[in-house]
Amino acid sequence: MNASFEWLKAFVPVDADARQLRDLITAHAATVEELVPMRSDLAPIVIGKVLQAAPHPDSDRLWFTTVDVGGPEPLEVVCGAPNVAVGKLYPFAPVGTTMPSGVKIERRKIRGLVSNGMLCSAKELGLGDNHEGILELNIEAKPGTPFLAAMSVGDMRLVIDVGANRPDLLSHMGLARELAAISGKKWQLPQLPGVSSAGVKTVAAKGQGATAGINVRVGNDTRTRRYLALAIRGVKIAASPAWLVDRLASVGSRSVNNVVDATNYVLHEFGQPVHAFDALKLKGGVTVRLAKPKEEIVTLDGQKRTPPAGAVMIADDERAQAIAGIMGGRDSEVSESTTDLLIEVASFDPQATRATRRALGLTTDASYRFERGVDPGHAAVAALDRVASIIIALAGGRIGGDAVDIVGDLPPALDLPLRSSRLKQVLGADVPLAEARRFLDAAGFDIRASNATELKVRVPSWRADVTGEIDLVEEVARFHGYDRFPVEIRPYRPTTTTDDPLWALADRVRRAMVGMGYYETRPMPFVRGGDATHVRVQNPLSEDESCLRNNIAETLARRAEHNLAHRNGDLRLFEIGTVFAPGAAAQPVERVHLGILLMGQQRPPHFTDPRPPMLDEWDAKAVAEAAAAASFPGVVEVVASADGLWDIRIDGQSGGRVFRVTLDAPVWAAPAFGVELRLADVDSRPAAPRGQHEYMEGTAGRIAVDRKFRAIPSMPSAELDLAVLVPTPTTVADVERVIRASAGELLESLVLFDQYTGAGVPADRRSLAWRLTFRHPERTLRDKEIEGRRAKIVRALEDELNVRQRTT
């Protein structure tokens, strides 16, 4: 949504410049993504500070000055203004600048002294008629600052990101209502030069009616919510006045003629699309109907289009004249010969408009608003009167008769309560009901009744997103300002319930493990078991998983074997889960453990280190120490064990162990090591004191990460080694870029594992070797596919980088 700063100021006289207005709208209504100066011709102008000024030795009227414009050295400038003063700031045009008048600033000699630019007057910048002296700037800005960044001159365009649920903000009127609620000032429709109300009157009809002898029919199957038509006769098509051309330019719309510009003006002012037909080109009456099979229409952009089934069309007695809600037709467009108009203001069904727009691949300002929902309420009549008033003021003519107003099925008015108790409960702060009333009233909500504790609010027709009391609370919160709410926790605010101590402990441990590069697994706790140390499930799903595990290593080992079966031997896994042991009573003893499994290479291979060392028991000891330190506040010791590798002691008490993990592994697999750390007994965890966030603090810092989980691939991978001869100046990054671009989406990894120079390799080249791993998510790759990708990669490397495959 493009909005004009000056246009909004004409609606609501807020005491703010463009940047302050941007911040207001962003804080309370919708995000302003960009602020675009409309005076882009002033972009080269910078702020200059006069350091020295003396009379020109060969002239009574000229001054010779030294000006700081932010460069390494001050510039010498000859100035003819009488008001130049040392220490003052002025707009400065550097050499090469093209001024708004078209004059190009050049380095030139004036009366024997060289001038390197120009200090500018208001008239030279197109900001006024004063040319007697240069424009003195009473601002604080560093020399060299762009003039447009330091000064609010001309109009500014606000580019606003409007959510799909707020179509009312796709207009200056909608934004004006928001600003009125925020600022406490009243909004009003801007006064336009020579424009006064046309006094349009409407006659309500059901299904069909007439205006100025033109019959209008609306089919029920079109789901049109409202359709107004008005005839204006005796107009004269001409160019638009400057104020209208500038208004449209400020929102990125070009001027066409006075009638079309009037319709576009109302679209951006009210958010209500308006279409003008040449009434004399219409054959008979106007019908809003569904498109006929294979029906064709030439739209205003000159394209012949076939609307899809279900598209809503505006047609006369012979042919379609417009695609409803999207674009008018060429046969009835307004041209220089037009004298009579039929003005259409409507509210079409959003879903039908969206479906047609997608099928045609055609997006317009009108369709953008119709498919989000155009207000079918009283604003439609106001928009019709506004466009008629502008057309008559600019193009002459007269109203042919009362407008026909065909009303379809409109949603009923919605009345909602707003209780002061609910406001306080949700917001956690006491916003007076009187203040809430002021906000809602200024935003267009109708306060039907009120007392000391409750308001009865009628939702306006343009706010279909407000459906419950909680939405009214949100409106009050927005206008009050989110930054004004207290940051401390108060009664009824979310997060007042303390976190479970075990959850807090697990969260701390999880962050520490992920920060060390470990992946979390979450398997089911069922294992084969079979001895007295396991708890048997009464109704197991299978005998292979008939018992509950008594340590995390049992399930981590199965995950490791699954990875080894898929030729992945470099593993760093952990799990925080429950283990079970037989208890004295009927119920088993439950404990929460941290289990860790590590095996494989210490780091990924690199051409400088193609065979990294393997993880060993000392690496497992280091991981155990870090995990224990992140889990408990006590003194952590890892000491040698008689039946394993190491025992983990917390404040002298046994807390876990480090051990070798026995796996059903292939011969190439590296040794696996495990860590099992006891975190808590489920039945004997201490209750957290009231108001305390966690009952213990670890010594490891919290590590913020953002990890996304994805399923482990189920299809086998295919590896391809590629050795190439690379010119010496060519970088590895350039080669990898070409390989990735030509390998396609099935490339899973790309690893450089070798570099060689010497015998057999030309002196101006080096041999580099990459290992490419391909994998399809749903099937096994064929050899022909891999070879085809190899050939494509080799061709791309040779064509783009002069890189050849090494054959010997």
N, C-alpha and C positions, 0 to 999 in steps of 0.2 A: 504494500500500500504506500503510495506516494502522497505526501501532504505538504502543503505550503505553510511556512511560518507566518507570512503576512496574512494569508487567508484565515488561519486560525486566530490570529490577533484581531481580525475584523469580527470574528464571532465572539471571542472572550477577551476583554482588555486586561490580560494578565501582565503584571509587572515583571517581565522576564525576557532575557534575550534568547536567541535561538538555542544556545547550548543549555541554558537553564530549563527551557521548555522541553528539550530532549530528555533531560534528566527527570523532570516531573512525569512525563509520559512513561518513561521506562520504569520508574519506581512504582507507579500506581496503575498503569493500564496495559501497555504492551511494549515490547522491546524495540527501541529505535536503533536500527542496525547501522545507520549511516546518516551523516549530516552533510549535504552537498551544497556548496555555495553556487548560486545561480549566476554570479558575476565571475565566471571562469576567465573572462578577458583580463581580469586583474590579477591572475595567478602569478605573473612574473614580478609584480610589484612587491618590494620588501620595505622594512622599516630602516630608515637611515638616521643617524645622529650626527649633527653638525659639531665638529670639533674645533674648527677655526673658520672665521669669516672676516673678510677684509674687502674694501672697495676695489673694483677692477682698476688697474692703473691707466687704462686707455678708455674708460667709459664712466659717465656719471651715474648710470642707472644699473649697471651690472655689479655683481658681487663674486669674488673668487673664494670658494669654500673648500674645506677638507671634510669629507663625510665618511664616517664609519658605517659600513654596510655589512659587517660580520665577516669580511674577508681577512686574509693575512695582513693586508696593508690598507690604510684609508685611501679613498679615491679623491682626486681633485675634480671639482665640479664648478662650472660657471653658472650662476643663478641670476635671474633678472627680477626676483621678487623683493619688494622692499621690507618684508617682515621676517627675513631669515635671521636667526639668532643662534648664538653658540649655546650648546647644551640641550637644544630642543630636538624633538623627534618629528620627522616628516616622511611621507611616502616617497620612495625612490624608485625610479625606473632604470634598471641597468641597461648597458649597451646591448642591442639586439631585441629589446622589448618592442612589441607592436601595441601602440596605445589604442584605446577604444575608438578614437577618431580615425584610425588607420595609419597614423604617422609612425614610422619606425625610428627608434632611438639609435643614433650612431655616434661613434667617437669622432668628435669634430673639434676644430680649432676656432675659437671665438675671440676676436680682437687680440690674436697672438697667444692666447692661453688655451690649453687643451681641456675640454670638458668630457668626462668619462661617465655620462649618464645624465639624469635629470631629476631634480626635486619637483614634485608634482603639485598642481593646484586641484581644487575640487572639480572644476570644470573639465580639466584634462583627464580626470579619472571617470567622468560621467556621473559625478555624485552631487552636482549642483551647478549654479550659474556663476559662482564667484571665481574670477580668474585674475583678480588684482594681486593676490598673494598666494604663496604655497600653503598647503593644508597642514596646519600645526596640529599634532596629535597629543592630547592630554591623557596618555596611557602609560602603563609600565610594561615595557617590552624590550628585549635585547635587540641591538642592531643586527640586521639580517633576518629577523623573524618575518615570515610571509605576511603580507598585509592582510590577506583574508583570514589568517589564523589569529591575528591580533584585533581585528575590527569586524563588527557585524554590519556589513554593508550589503544593500540589495536584499533580495529574498533568499531564503534558504529552504532547500527541499529536505524533508524528513522521510527516510525510508524505514517503514515500520513493519515489523514481523507480526502480523495479526493471526491469531489462532483460528482454526476452522469453526470453533464454537462462538466466535464473536464477529459475525458479519456486520453488526451495527458499527464497528470501528472502521469499516471500509468506506468512510465518508468523513468530511470535515465536520458535519453536524454531530456525528457520533463521537468524534474526538472532543468536540466542543462541550458536549454534555459531561464527559469525563473531567475535563479541565474545570468546568463550573463546580463540580462536586469537590475537586481537589483544592481549588483556590478560594472557594466561597463567593466568587463573583458570578453574576448572572450572564447567561449567553443570549444572544439575539441574532437574527438573520441579518447578514451584512446589507447595508444600503448600497445599491448599485447606481452608477450615473444614469439619470434619466429613466430609471425603471421604477414603476409603481405597480401595485397589485392589479391584475387583470380582472379580479372578481369572478373567477370561474365558478359556475354553479353546476351541480351534478344531479342527475336523475337516476335513482337506483333501479336496477332491473335484475331479473332472474333468468339467466340463460340467453336472452336476446333483448336488444333495444335499438335505439337509433339516435344519431346526433347529426343535425343539419341535413337530414334526408338520407344519410348513409346508414344502412342497416348493419348492425353488429351482432354476430352470433358466436357463442362460446360453447363448444361441446363438453358434456359432462365427463367424457372419457379422457379429456386432456388434463384433468385434475388442476386446472387453472384456478388459483385462489382469488384473484381479482384482476379485472381488466377494465381500464378506463380509456375512452377515446374522445377526442375533441377536435372539431374542425376549425381552422383559421383560414380566412379567405383574404385575398388581395395583398399578399406579401411581396416584397422585392428582395431577391437574393443579392447579397453584396458581401464585401469583405467586412470582417469584424473590427470593432474599435480596438485601440491599443490595450486598454485595460483587460479586455476579454482574452486577447491573444496572449498577454503576459500571464494571466491567471492559468490558462491551460498549459503554457510552456513550463510554469513552475511545478507542475505535476507530471511533466513528460508527455503531454498531448499536443499534437500540432493543430494549427488552425486550418479549417476547411472553408467555411462560409458562416454568415451570421446565424443561420438556422441550425446547422449541424453543430456549430460551436455552442449554441445555447443548450442543446440536448446534452452535450458532453460536460458542460459546466454543471448542470443539475445532477448528472451522474456522480461527479466528484464531490458535489456539495451535500447532496442528500443520500448518496449511496443507492439511488433509484435509477436504474437504466431507463432511458427514454428513447423512443424511435419516432422519426418523422417520415411519413409517406408523402409522396406527391399525390394528392387526392385525385387529380385529373387523370392520372395513369392507372387508377384502380378501376376495374370493370365491375360495376355493381357494388354490392356490399362487401363487408369484411367478415371472414369466418375463421375462428380458431379451431383447428381440427387436427386429427392425426394424419401423418404422411401417407399418401397412397403408394401402392407397390411400384417400385422403379420410378417414382416421381423425381424429376430433376429441377434444380433451381440454380441460376447464376447469381452468386452472392456479390456483395459490394466490392470484394477484392478481385472480381472478374473470373473467379473459378466456378466451373460447373460441378455441382455436387449432387449426390443422391443420398438423401437422409435415410437413416435406418428405420426399420419398423418400430413404431412407438414414438417416433419423433413428433413434436408438436409444431405445426406450421401455421403461419398467418397467410391466408389466401383470399383472393377476390373470387368472383364468380367463374373465372376462367383458369387461373393458375396460382401456384404458390408465390407469395410476395416476400416472405421472410421465414427464416428458421427461428422459431420462438425462443427468446432468451439468449440467442447466440449472435446472429448477424442478419441484417436486412438483405433484400434482393436488389439486383441491378435494375430490374424493370420498373421499380417504383421509387428509385432514389431521388433525392432532392438535387436539382440542377439549376443552372442560371435561368432557365425558362419557367421554373416553378412559380406558381402564383397562389395555389391553394394547398393547404396542408391538412393531413390527418395525423394528430399527435397521439401516440400510444404510450400509456403508462400501465404496467402490469406487474403481477407477482405470479411467476410460473413455478411449477413443481420442481423442487431442487433435484430429486432423484432422476426425473425425466430429462432435465437439462444436462445433468452430469453424464448420463448414459449417451445422449446424443453428441455431446461435446467429445467424449472419448472415441465414439465410433467415427466421427468426422476428423479427429485430430486437429480441431480448430478451437483455440482459446482466445477470448476477447475480454475486454473490461466488463462487458455485460454478463457474459457467461460465468466469469469468476465470482460475481456477486450473486447471480441467480442460483447457482448450484450450492451456495452456502446459505441461502435463504434471504430473500428481500422482504422487508416488512410489508405485510398486506393491510396494515392498519391505516390510521388517518394520515400518515406521512405520504401515502400515495396521492391523495387529493392535494396536499400542500405542494408536492413536487409538480403536479400538473399545473397548478396556478402559477408556480414560479417559472416554469419553462415558457408558459404562454405569455407571462408578463415580459420576459426578456425578449422573446421573438417579436412581440408587438412593438416594444421600445426600439429594437434594432432594425427590424425589417418591415415595420408598418403592419397593415392589415387589421382585421377585426374578427372577433369570435363569431362563428357561424351559428351558434346556439348552445343550449345546455349540453354538457358532457354526459355521455352515457357511462354508468358505473355498474358493471356486472359483477356481482359478488358471489363467489363460490362458497365452499365449505371452509370457514375460518375456525381456527381453534378457539375454544371459549376462553374468556378472561380468567386468569388464575389469581386467587386471593390466598395469601400466605400470612401466617403469624410470625412475629419476631419478638421473642421474649428477652428481657434484660438478663434473666438468669441464664438463658442459653448462650447469650453473648459472652457473659463472664466465664461460663464453664468452658467454652471452646477456645476463647482468646487468652484466658488466663490473666486478663486485665479488665479493669472497670471502665468500659467505654459508655458514657452516659447515653441513655436512650434518646435524649434530645439531640445529641450530636449525630447519632445514627440516623435519626429522622432527617436532619439537615442534609446528610450525605445522599440518602436515597431520594429525597425530594428533588435535589439539584440534578440527579442523574436520570430523572424522568419517571421514577416510581410514584404511584399514586397512593398516598397515605389515606386510607378509607376511614380509619378510626384509631384512637390511641388512648391510653391511660398511663398510669405511673409505671406499669410493669410490662406493657405489651403494645405492639403496633400491629394493625391490620393493613397489609400492604398488597396493592394490586400490581401485578407484574405488567409492564408495558409490552405491547405487541412485538417490539423489536428485540426483546430479550428472551428468546426461546430457550436459552441456556439456563435460566433461573427457574427451577422446578420445585425447590423445597426450602425450608427454613435455613438449612446449612448454607445454601447459596446466598441468601441474604446476609448471613454472618460473614461470608467471604467478601461480599461487596463492602460491608462496613470496614473489614480489616484492610482491604486495598486502599480505600480512601483515607482511612486513619493513618496508614503508613506502616508497613511491616517493620521498618527500622525504629519505630517508636514503642514497640512492645518490649517488655523486660526480657533480659536474656537468662535470668536465674529461674530455677524450677519453682513453680508455684502450684498450689492445689488445683486439681483437675487438668493440669497440663500433661501432655504425653511425656513418657519417660520418668514419671515420678516413682514408678515401681522399680526397686533395686534389682540388678541382675543377679541371677542365681550364681552363687560362688563357684560351683563346678563349671558352669558355662563360661564364666569369666576366666577361669584357669585354662580351660580348653582353648578359648579364643587366643589367649596369650601364647600358649604353646604352639598353636597352629600357625600364627603369624611368624613366630621364630623359625619354625621348620621350613615354611615356604620361603622365608627370607634366605635360608641357607641353600635353596635350590631343590628341595624335596617335593615330591608329588604326593598328594593325599589320596588314599584309597578308602572306599566305604563298602566293603563286602558284607554279606550276611554272616552271622557268627556261628554257622553250623559246620561241623567237621565230622570225620568218620569216627574218631574216638575209639571207645571200646574197652577202656580199662577203668579202674576204680577212681582215677583222678578226674574223670569227666562226668558231667551231668547229662543223662539221657533224656531226650524229648519224648513225651508220652505218645504223640501222634506225628512221627517224622514223615516228611515228604518222600524220603528215600533212605535206604540204609547207608548210603555213602555220606549222608549228612544227618545222621541220627542223633548226634550229641552236640552240646554247646561247647565251644572252645574254652580252654583254661589258660591260654596265652595268645597274644596277638600274632606271634610268630607263625602259628599254625596257618592262619589265613594269608598272611603276607607271603609265606612260602609258596602257596598255590598261585598267587599273583605273579611271583617271580618265575615259576615254571611255565606259566602261560606266556610270559614275555620271551623266555628262552625258546619256546616252541616256535615263536615268530622271529627268531634270530635277533632278538634285542637283548644283549647281555650287559648293558650299562644301565644300572637301576639305582634310583634313590627314592624309596617309597616310605611312607609313614601312615599310621592310622591311630586315631584316638577313639577307643571303643571299650565296650564292656566285656569282661571275662567272667567265667563262672566256675565255682568249685563246690563240691558237695558240702552241705551244711549239716549241723547237728539236728536241726528241725527239718520239716518237710521242704522248706524253701531253700534254694541254693544261696551261697554267698556270692554277692556281686561286687566287683571292683572295676574301676575305670583305669585302664592302662594306656600308655603311649608305646606303640611298637614302631621300630625303625628297621629297614632292611637296606643294605648298601652293597653293591658289587660292581665290578667292571672298572673302566678307566677313570682315573682321577679327574681328567679334563678332556675336552674334545680334541681329536688329532688335528695337527696343523703341519704345514709343509716344513716348518722349522723344528717340529717335534712330532714326527709321524707316529711314534709308538709311545704314548704317555704311560707312566707307571700305573700299576693297578692299585685299587683301594686295598688296604690291609687292616690288621687289627688295631694299629695305631690311629688310623683314620676313624675307625669305629669308636675308639676311646675318646677322641676329640669331639665327635658328634654327641656322645653320651654326656660329656661334661657340659657342652653348650645347651643341650636339651634339659638337663637337670637344673642348670642355672636359670633357665627361662621359666622353669616350673615352680621352684621353691625359693624362699628367701634365706634358707639356712646355708651352712657350710657344706659344700659339695666335695666329696672325695671319690676317686675311682681307683680302687686298689686291686691287686692281683687276686684271682679266685682259684680255689682248689679244683672246682668241677667245671670251669669254663675259662673265659679269658680275664674278665674283670668284674668286680662287684661295685655297685654304685651305692654310696652311703651319704645320707643326708643328716647332718648333725649327729653323726656316729651311728645312725640307725640304717638298717638295710632298706634300700629304696628301689633296687633294680639290678640288672646285670647286663653284661656284654658277652656275646657268645658267637660261635660259628653256627651257621644255618645249614642243615643237611637238605640237599635238593635232589630231585630226580633230574639231573642236568646232563647235557651233552659234554663230550670230552673237551670242547674248546672253551667252555664256560669258566669264568674266573671264580675264585672262592667267594662265598657270600657271608656277610656278617650281620648280626642282629643286635638290637638294643631293646630291652623291655624295661619300662619305667612305670612304677606304680604311682598313679596320681591321687586316687581317693577311694575309700570304701563307700559304696553307695548308701549303705544303711547307717553310717556313722559320720557323715559329713557334718561339721559344725554349722549351725544356723548363722546366717549373716546378721550382725547387729543392725537394728533399725537405722536406716539412713546411710549405712556404709555400703559403698559401691562394690568392693571386693574384700574378702577376709584375709588375703595374703597378697604380697607383692613380690614378683620375681626380680632378679638382678639384671636380666637381659632387656635391652631396649625393645620397644614395639616397632615392628617393621611394617610400613604401609605398602601393600601390594595390590595389584589389580589383575587377577588370574581368571581366565575363562576355561571351563572344563569342556572336553570333547571326548567322544567315544574312542577307545583304542581301535586302530584299524583291524579289520577282520580279514582282509585280502592280503596275499603275499606281495612283497615289493620286488622290483626288478632293478638291479644295479648295472650301471654302464660306466666304464672308465674311458676317459677321453683325454689324450695327450695332444697338445698343439704347440706349434712354433709361433711365438709371439714377438713382434718387433719390439726392440728395447724400449722405445718411448711409450708404448702402449701400457696402460695400467691394468692391474688385475681387476679393478672395479669395472672398467669398461668391458672387459671380456665377460665377466659375470653378468653384467647387464644384458648383453646380447644373448648369452646362453639362456637366461631366464625368460627373455621375451620370446625366443623361438622354441623353447622346450614345451611350452603350453602349461595348462593347469594341472597336469598330472605329476609335475616335478615336485617331489616332496622335500628333498634336501640337495644341496650342492656344496661339496667340500673340496677345497684345494689341498691335495696331499703330497705333491712333489714339485720341486723346482730343480732344473739341471741346466748347466752351461758347460761346454767343453767339447770333447771329441764327438763328432757327428752332428753338432749343432752349429749353424752359421754364426759368425762372429757378431752380426747385428741382431741376433735373435736369442731367445731363451726358451727352453722347453718347460711348459707347465702342464700338470696333470690334474684333472678334476674327477671326482667320483660323483655320479648323478644317480639319485634314487628316485624311481618312478613308482607310483601306486595308484590303482583305480579303486574307488570306494566300493564298487559293487561286483567286480569280476577280476579274473586273472588276466594280466596283460600278455599279448602274444609277442613272439620274437620279431615278427614283421613290423609291429607297431614301434618297438624300441629302435629297430634299425632305421625305420622311417624318420623317427625323431632325431636320431644321430645325423642322418643325411641333411635334414633341415637345419640343424644347428651348425654343421660344418659349412654349409652354403652361406648362412647368415654371417658367420665369423669371417669368411673370406671376402664377402661382398662389402661388409661394413668396416672391417678393421684390418683387412689384409692379413688375417691370421689363418695359417694352414694346418691341417691335421698332420701330426707326426706319424710317419709310416715305418720308421726304423728305430 
